[in-house]
Amino acid sequence: MNWNIETGKQISMMISILVMVLMIIRYRKIGKEYLFFIIGYILFSCMDILSYFYLKVTGPPTDKFYVIILFIVFLLYLLYYFRLLYLPQLKKIQLVLLAFLFINTFVRLFVENDMLKILSFNMLYVNILLLLFSIILFLYQTFNSDKILELKSYLPFWISVALLIFFIGFIPILFFRNTVSENIYFIILFMLNLISNGILILGLLWNKQEGTR
């Protein structure tokens, strides 16, 4: 199979734009409690889209751009889960995860002198793990509540599934990025984007307005 990387990137961007438009259209229905996630998703998607066109015109954006945007995105995602959690113990754990996000970033700034020049993949791995742990806390809370009876119409559940699939799949291809072929790398990335965004679209369409507890 001859995979066209450019076509794959363009399809992924169009799907991301579709999800962003759907989020904006349904914002009033899904509620303000999703604001942190929506802003984080839009930032993450726009970073990818702008990088694609910036590369076409001038060259790759500076890694400082990626470092700052990715920090904001993960901060917003962790804040989103902080708002979703209502069990006191889980909320405290999530607060610790938020604190660790800042600690990890500041420590990396001192330990890795060129972090703003070269994207720190070690920091990225830690941030992804913090997000995955946040999702696990939320799923634990969800499966031990009456929300389990209405998962199909519970948007936070589908958001969590989409993020889990994307980032669990993203870790290995990020780790082996220098050992696999470019085609395989972008095929897997395309499939992860397709599946996770497909789940988000279904979640947005199935959602029934019902604020967090």
C-alpha positions in Angstrom: 0.0 0.0 0.0 1.4 3.4 -1.0 0.4 5.8 1.8 0.2 9.5 0.9 1.4 11.3 4.0 0.3 14.7 2.8 -3.3 13.4 2.1 -3.4 11.8 5.5 -2.4 15.0 7.2 -5.0 17.0 5.3 -7.8 14.5 6.1 -6.8 14.6 9.8 -6.9 18.4 9.8 -10.3 18.5 8.1 -11.7 16.0 10.7 -10.2 18.2 13.6 -11.9 21.3 12.1 -15.2 19.4 11.9 -14.9 18.5 15.6 -14.0 22.1 16.5 -17.0 23.4 14.6 -19.3 20.8 16.2 -18.0 21.7 19.7 -18.7 25.4 19.0 -22.2 24.8 17.6 -23.1 22.5 20.6 -21.4 24.6 23.2 -24.6 25.9 24.8 -26.0 22.4 25.0 -22.9 20.6 26.4 -22.4 23.2 29.1 -19.6 25.5 30.4 -18.0 22.6 32.4 -16.4 21.5 29.1 -14.8 24.9 28.4 -11.3 23.8 29.5 -11.4 20.7 27.3 -12.8 22.6 24.3 -10.1 25.3 24.6 -7.4 22.7 25.1 -8.6 20.7 22.1 -8.8 23.8 19.9 -5.3 24.8 20.9 -3.9 21.3 20.2 -5.6 21.1 16.8 -4.7 24.7 15.8 -1.1 24.0 16.7 -1.0 21.1 14.4 -2.8 22.9 11.6 -0.7 26.1 11.9 2.5 24.1 12.0 1.5 22.3 8.8 1.0 25.6 6.9 3.9 27.3 8.6 6.2 24.5 7.4 4.9 24.9 3.9 5.7 28.7 3.8 8.9 29.1 5.9 10.0 26.0 7.7 9.3 24.2 10.9 8.2 26.4 13.9 10.5 26.7 16.8 10.3 24.1 19.5 9.6 27.0 22.0 6.2 27.3 20.3 5.5 23.6 20.9 6.7 23.7 24.5 4.5 26.6 25.5 1.3 25.4 23.6 1.7 21.8 24.9 2.1 23.0 28.5 -1.1 25.0 28.2 -3.0 22.2 26.6 -2.1 19.7 29.3 -2.8 22.2 32.0 -6.3 22.8 30.5 -7.0 19.1 30.2 -5.9 18.5 33.9 -8.1 21.4 35.0 -11.0 19.9 33.0 -10.7 16.7 35.0 -10.3 18.6 38.3 -13.7 20.2 37.6 -15.2 16.8 36.8 -14.1 15.1 40.0 -16.4 15.6 43.0 -15.1 12.9 45.4 -12.9 14.7 47.9 -10.0 12.2 47.9 -9.9 12.1 44.1 -10.0 15.9 43.8 -7.0 16.1 46.2 -5.1 13.6 44.1 -5.9 15.6 41.0 -4.7 18.8 42.7 -1.4 17.0 43.3 -1.2 16.0 39.6 -1.7 19.7 38.7 1.1 20.7 41.1 3.3 18.0 39.6 2.7 19.4 36.1 4.2 22.8 37.2 7.0 21.2 39.2 8.0 18.9 36.3 8.0 21.9 33.9 10.1 24.1 36.2 12.6 21.3 37.0 13.0 20.6 33.3 13.7 24.2 32.6 16.7 24.1 35.0 17.9 20.6 34.3 17.5 20.8 30.5 19.0 24.1 29.5 17.9 23.8 25.9 14.3 22.8 26.7 12.9 25.9 25.0 15.1 25.2 22.0 14.5 21.5 21.7 11.2 19.9 22.7 11.7 17.8 25.8 10.2 14.4 25.1 10.8 13.4 28.7 8.6 16.2 29.9 6.0 15.2 27.3 6.0 11.6 28.5 5.4 12.8 32.1 2.6 15.1 31.0 0.9 12.3 29.1 1.1 10.0 32.1 -0.4 12.7 34.3 -3.3 13.1 31.9 -3.8 9.3 31.7 -3.8 9.1 35.5 -6.4 11.9 35.6 -8.6 9.9 33.2 -8.2 6.8 35.3 -9.4 8.8 38.4 -12.4 10.1 36.5 -13.3 6.6 35.1 -13.0 5.2 38.7 -15.4 7.8 39.9 -17.8 7.2 36.9 -17.9 3.5 37.3 -18.7 3.8 41.0 -21.7 6.2 40.4 -25.1 6.1 38.7 -23.4 7.6 35.6 -22.6 4.1 34.6 -26.2 3.6 33.7 -26.2 6.4 31.1 -22.7 6.2 29.6 -23.9 6.6 26.0 -25.2 10.1 26.7 -22.4 11.1 29.1 -19.9 13.2 27.1 -17.1 13.2 29.6 -16.9 9.4 29.3 -16.5 9.6 25.5 -13.9 12.4 25.8 -12.0 10.2 28.2 -12.1 7.2 25.9 -11.0 9.3 22.9 -8.0 10.8 24.9 -7.1 7.3 26.3 -7.0 5.8 22.8 -5.0 8.7 21.3 -2.4 9.1 24.0 -1.9 5.4 24.8 -1.3 4.8 21.1 0.8 8.0 20.8 3.4 7.0 23.5 4.9 4.0 21.6 5.0 5.7 18.2 6.6 8.8 19.9 9.2 6.5 21.6 10.0 4.6 18.5 9.8 7.6 16.1 13.4 7.3 15.1 13.3 3.6 14.4 10.1 3.2 12.4 9.6 4.3 8.8 8.0 7.7 8.2 5.1 6.0 6.4 4.3 3.7 9.4 4.6 6.6 11.8 2.1 8.7 10.0 -0.3 5.8 9.2 -0.5 5.0 12.9 -0.9 8.7 13.8 -3.6 9.1 11.2 -5.5 6.1 12.6 -5.2 7.4 16.1 -6.6 10.8 15.0 -9.4 9.2 13.0 -10.5 6.9 15.9 -10.3 9.4 18.7 -12.0 12.2 16.7 -14.7 9.7 15.6 -15.4 8.9 19.2 -15.5 12.6 20.1 -18.0 13.3 17.3 -20.3 10.4 18.5 -20.0 11.7 22.0 -21.0 15.2 21.0 -24.0 13.9 19.0 -25.2 11.5 21.7 -24.7 13.9 24.6 -27.6 15.0 26.8 -27.1 18.2 28.8 -26.5 17.4 32.4 -23.9 19.3 34.3 -21.4 17.6 36.5 -22.6 16.5 39.9 
